[in-house]
Amino acid sequence: MFQRIKDFLREVRLELKKVVFPNREELIGSTWVVIISTLIVAVFLGFVDFVLTRFVKYILR
């Protein structure tokens, strides 16, 4: 069992050596993309919620 754990940890180390981490500029750019995408989706869903709420109130009246 300890051999399996040891092998697993060795493989994890080897895989982590292959990882390429983003530099500061790439990280900031990706963060802005996520923030802007989230805002766009939030505005869209808010608009759809508003319209559907008005529609349901109109039907139930």
Secondary structure by P-SEA (a helix, b strand, c coil): caaaaaaaaaaaaaaaaabbbbcaaaaaaaaaaaaaaaaaaaaaaaaaaaaaaaaaaaaac
